[in-house]
Amino acid sequence: MVVGEVAVETDVVVIGGGPGGYAAAIRLGQLGKSVVLIEKEELGGVCLNKGCIPSKAFIHAAGEFHKLSAVSKMGIRLPQGRVSFHMNEWQGWKSSVISQLNKGVSHLCEANGVTVVKGTATFLSEDRIGVETGRDFETYKFDQAIIASGSRPFIPGFLERDGIHILDSSDILQLEEVPENLAIIGGGYIGMEMGMALAKLGVNVTIIEAAERILPQIGAAFSKEIQKQAKKLGMTIKTSTRVESATVADGHVELKITSEKDGEERLIQDKVLVTIGRVPNTGMIGLEQAKVQTDERGYIPVDQACRTNQPHIYAIGDVTPGVALAHRAAKQGVVAAEVIGGLPSANDSDLVPYVIFTEPQVAGVGLTKEEAERHGYTVKSATFPYAANGRALATDEDNGFAEVIVDAESHLLLGMHVIGAEASNLIGEGVLALELSARAEDLAMTMHPHPTLSEVWMEAAASVLGHAIHVVNKK
């Protein structure tokens, strides 16, 4: 490799090796392009190394621990009835999972001819990029580039994150011991996922949310159910509440919070987790040298081909406006790669499923009932309870329901949402149904295997048509 002022020429440079970046690089390799993938840390990005994967590993471990408290009614007895969780030992298991996935991504890049460079990338011009590797400064000349530099947690300045007392969503997964008590600022999906997992391990968790309810992004009925379950876990939920200040002293954090209901309060916590949003990593990669435009919040506007204002430079994932989800980034990455490869590809669907790994899980795609009505639809909707599903009852997971929302006249499916066990796996059927413009009849008439949780979709669709078998239909 030529180093220094002489640039290495390549067809495409990809900045960022997260789910979007490595998917783009691999697809480009499949299409015969020479590709340089630049990642400053580890392949897989935040999702694989610090976010999606380790957080779900933690949530799963906490869930397994919590389940042990309810197995006696099934005839299962634990020795002396005692069970314990060791965070430091879990850290070893988490690392093994991450390592296996890292190796998998690395192997796939190598197998598809992708050159991986570890370093920090900065645009030098509209067709050159520099990479600081720690040892050298390397320059690459490209025909096309894909920006996939991701995002980072937003921490207000007054909170002064230190990684010990005031934490972000990555810090919390590095703890060697679970704290006795913890306040979480932000009742969105990350805050509620981590809060409920920690509560299952015996942590006294307080959620502080500025909005009127937790999980304001989802339907009110689903949010209400999660709040009910959170309180069963012993969590304290403070909505319509703002944090005014945070002070670290004597190994604790003192929070001053205010609300109309309770006025000013002071909370003393072992640790504080901040989960109030993310910001794009676009400020330090030299976009001005490449003449790539951003909006007022630092996001890079793109078209359906993921092109920026510079037709040969593309942007995908968290640096673009829209929800910051790994599967969205991966889809955009494939689209950008295929457009560069000359294929008629486009990111032309607004159907981005969401999954929230709370207790129980919540997942959905398409419009909520409230959104559909705001869009001018005459709506019909129906729910089917897990409590009427044989599989849910047999596995002691009968808390939850599935909901379908349809256009009243055509029965076209507008939205599918589910709260309950395995919601994360069930929503795939919903995404496919909406992508294919299916109607309620299509879902209701499709034979679903029994006994499975997937039957909740069939029954909910049948219910909206008035002929569900396992619930009494509304007249």
N, C-alpha and C positions, 0 to 999 in steps of 0.2 A: 504493500500500500504506500502510495506517495504521500508524504507529509509536508506541511509547511505551506508556502504560498502557491504551490502547484496544486490545482484542484483535481480531485478524483471525480471522473464523470460517471453519472448513473442516470438511468431513466427517471426514477422516482426516489425522493427522500420522504420518509415518514417520521414525523417528530412525535414520539410517545409510544411506548410499547404496552399500553393497556388493552382492554378488550376491543376497542375500536381500532387502535393502531396496529396491533399484531394481526387482527383479522384482515385489515386492508393489505398489509405486507404479504401475508400468505396468499391471498387471492391474486395479488399482482404477480407473485412468483408463479402461480398456476397459469397465469395468462402470458408468461414468457417475458415479463419485464425484469430488468435489473433493479434491485431494490436495496436501499440502505435504511435500516430501521434504527433510530437513535432513541435510546432510553437511558436516563441518568441514574436510575436505581436498578430495579429488577423487572424482568419481563412479567407482564400481567398487570402492571400498574398498581394503583391504589386498590382497585377491586380485588385482585387476587391476593395481594400482600398485606393490606392494611384495612380493607373494608368488607366487601361482600362475603368473601370466603371465610376469613377468620371470624367475622361477626356471626355468621350462620353456624360455624362450628361451635362457638360459645353458646349461642341460643339453643342449639341442639343438646349440648351437654347439660345446660341448666334445665332444659325440659325433661331429659331423662332422669335427672336427679329428683325433680319435682314429682314425676310420675310415681316414684317409689313410695311416696306418702299415701298413695291411693290403691296400692296393689293388694292390700289385705282383704278387701271385699271380694277379690277374685280367688281367694284361697292361697295367696302367696305370702309366705312369712319370711322376714329378714332376720338373720341372727341377732338376737338382743334388740331387734328393731332399730338398729343404729346404722346410719349411713352418713358419709361426709364427702365434701368436695374440696379438692386441693388445686387451687388456681395455678400454682407453679408447675404441677404435673400436667395440667391441661395445656400449658404453654408448650410443652414438648410435643404433645400430640398435634396441636395446631401447626407447629413448625414442620412436622412431617407431612401434613396435608399440603401446606404451601409449597414445600420443596418438591413434592411429587408433581404438582401442577406446573411449577416453574420449569422443571425438566421436560415436561410434555410440550409446553409452548416452545421452548428452545429447540427441541427435536423437530417440531413441525416447521419452524423457521428454516432450520438447516436443510430439511428434506425438500423444501420448496425454493431453495436457492437464495434465501434472504440473508443479507449481510447485516449482522447485529453489531452496533457500535455503542459502547457504554460511555456516555458523556452528556454534557449540557449543550444544547443546540441554540444557535442564534442566527437569524437571517442576516446576511451581509449585503445582499442586494436582491433583485427580483429573480435571480437564477443561481444564487450561491448561498451556501449555509456553512457556518463555522461550528466546530464541535470541540469543546474543551474537555479532554479526556482525563485530565489530572496529570498526565505526563506530557502530552503534546497538544497542539492545536491543529486540527485537521480541517481541510476545506473541501466541500463537495459542490460540484456543479450539476444541476438537475434540470430536466425538462419539465417535470411536474413535482409538486410537493403536496403532502397531506399533513395538516396540522391536527394532532390528536393529543395535545398536551394536558388535557384533563382539567381538574378543578381541585380546590383545597377547602377545608372548613373555614367558614367565616367566624372570626372571633372579634367582638367589639373591643376596642382598645382599653376600655376601663376594666375589662375582666382580666387582662394580663395573664394569659395562659402560661403556666410554667411546666406543664407535663407531670407535675407531682400532686398539686392540690387542685388546680384548675386545668381541666383536661379537654381535649377534643376527641372526636370519635375514633381516632387511631390510638391515642394514649390509653384509653380505657381498656383496650385489648392487650396492652403490655403489662398490666398489673400482675404482680406475683401473689397478691392476697386480695380478697374481696373486702371492701370497707364495711364498717358497721352501718354507716348512713351515707347517703348520696343525694344531692339535689341535681336535677337535670333541667337545664334551661332550654326549653323547646319541646313541645309535645307533638312533633311531627313523627314521621315513620321511624327515623333513627332513634329519637329519644324514647319513643314508646317500645320499640323492639328491645333496646338495651335495658330500659327501666324494668320491663316485665321479666326479662331474663335474670337480672340481678335480684329482683324481689323473690324469685323462685329459690334463690340461694340464701335467702334470709336477710338481705340488705333492706334497711328502711329507706325507701325511695320516695322522694318528693318531686313531682313534675310541676314545672312553672311554665305556663303557656300564656302568651299575650292575647291570643284569639279567644273567642267565646267558648270554644270547645277544642278538645284534642283532635288530632288528625283532621283538620279542617278541609283537607284535599279530597276526602271521600264522603260518601253519603252519610247523612246525619244518623240514620238507623244503625249503620255499621260502627260509627264513632261512639254512639251511645252504648253499644254492646261491649266494645273494648274498654270503655271507662268502667262499666259494671264489673268486668272481669279483673281490671286493675285494682279496684277497691277490694275485691275478694282476696287478692294477693297481699293486701295490707298497704298498698300504695296510697299516698296523699296526692290528690290532683288539685292544683290551683290554676284555674283558668281566668281570663281577663285580668291577668296579673303581670306586672312589669318589674324587672330587676333594675334597681337604681344604682347599686354599687356592690362591690365585692372586696373584702379585705382579708388577707391571709395573716394569721397570727397564732402562735403557739400550736402549730401543726393542724389548724382548722381553718375553715373559710366562713366568714360572717357575711351573709347576704342581707341587703336591705331591699325589701320588695314592697310594692304598693298595689292596691286594688280598691275599687269602689266598695266592694263588699266588706273587706276586712281592714281597710285603711293601710297604715304603714306597719310592717312586721319585720322582725329580724330573725334569721335562721342561722344556726350554727351547724355546719356540716363538716364531715371528714374530707369529702371531696365534692367538686362541682364539675359536671359534664356539660359542655356547651354544644348544642345541636340545633342551631338556628339557621342553617343554610350553608351553601357553598358558593365560592366565587371562581371564575374561570382563570386558568393559568395562561394569560395572554400578555401580561405586562412586561415580561422579561425575555421574550424570544425574538425581539427585533422586528416586529411587524411593520414598523414605520419604514425600515430599510427595504422591505419587500412591497411596501405600499398597499398592504392589506388593511382594509378598514374594519373598525369595531364600532359597536353602538355605545351609548352613554354608560352602560354597565360593564363594558369590557368584553361582551360577547361578539362573535364574528358572524354576521348574517350570511346565509348561504341559500342557494336555490335548491330545487329538487335533485339536482345532480351533485349537491354538496360543494359547488363552486363558490368561491368568494368573489369579491369584485375583480380580483385578478383571475382570469379564466383558467390559467394553468396551476393555480394554487387552490387546494380544497381544504375544508375544515369539517371535522366530525366530532361527535360526542359532546362532552361537557362544555367545550369552548363555544358551542353554537347555542342559540336561544332554544329553550325547550327543557323538558324534564331531564335531569341528570341520572340516567339509568344505563347500566352496562349493555343491556340488550339493544337499546336504541343506538348506542355508539357502534356496536358490532354491525348492526344492519347498515348504518351510514358508511362504515368502513368498506363493506363489500360493495355498496353502490358506487362509492368514489373510485374504488379499484376497477370496477367493471366499466365505468365511464371512461377512465383513462385507457383501459384496454380496448376501447372502441365498441363496447356492447351497449345496447339500448336499455340501460338500467336507470332507475329513478327511485328516490325516496318519496313516493307519492301517496302514502297511506298515513293517516293521522291516528291509526289504531296502535297505540303503545300501551301494552298491558302493564299494570302495576301489581306488585306483591309486597305485602307487609307481614313480616314474620313475628307478629305479636301472638298473644294467647287469647283467643284462637287466631290463626292466620286469616288475613284478608287479601283478596285479589279481585281484580276487575279489569274490564276492557270496554271501551265505548262510553256512551253517555250514562250518567246517573239519571234517575227519574226527574230530578229538579233541573238538570241541564237540558234534558230532552224537551221539557215544557218551555224552558227559556228559548229554545231553538224553534219554537212554534209547532211542535208535534202535538197531536192529540194522542195521549199516551195510555197504554194499558200495561200493567205490571202484575207480577205474581211472585210469591216466594214459596219455597218448599223447605220445611224444617228438617235439620239433621235428625231430630228426635223421631221422625217417621221413616228413617232409613235404617234398614236392617244391619248393614255393615257398621254404621256409626254406633248403633246400640251395642252390637256384639264386641266392639273394641273400646267401649266406654268413652266414646268421643261424640256424644250426641248434642253438643252445644254448637249452634250455628244455623245458617240457612243459606239457600241459593236464591238469587233474584234474577229474573229476566224482565227487560223493558222492551216493549214493542210498539210500533206504530199501530194505532187502534184499527185503522182501516185495512192496511195491507198485511199486518202481522210481521213486517220486516223487523228483525232483531236490531235494536238500537244500542243496547248495553247488556252485559252479563256480569254480575258481581256475586261474590261468594265469601262468606265468613264461616270458618270452621276448619276442622282437620283436613290437611292436604290441599287446602285452597290453592297453594302455590303450584301444585301439579294439575289441579282441575282446570285452571284458567286457560290452559293451552287449547282445550276444546272450544272455549268461548272465542278466542282470537281467530281460530280457523273459521268458525261459524260466521262471525262478522265480516271477515275478509271475503268470504264466499257469498256475502249478501243473503244469508239464509233467513228463512222465516221460522216462526214458532213451530209450524207444522213439520218442518224439516227436522228440528230437534226432537220434537215429541214422537215422531214416527220412526226415529232411528233406534234400533234395538241396542240397549245398553246391557252389559253383563251384570249378573246378579250373583251374590250380593256385593256391590261395590258402591263407593261414594259417588261415582260418576252418574248414578241414577238420579241424583238430585237435579241435574240439568233437565233430563227427560221429564221428570215429574213437574218441575217448575214451568216448563214450556207447555205441558199438558194442562196445568192449572190455569195459565193465562188464557187457554182456549176453552176452559170449563169442563175438562174431562180427565183430570188427574185421578189416579186410582187410589193412592194411599193418603189423601187428605180429602176433607169435605169441600167440594167446590162451591164458590160463591155463586149465588143465583143472580 
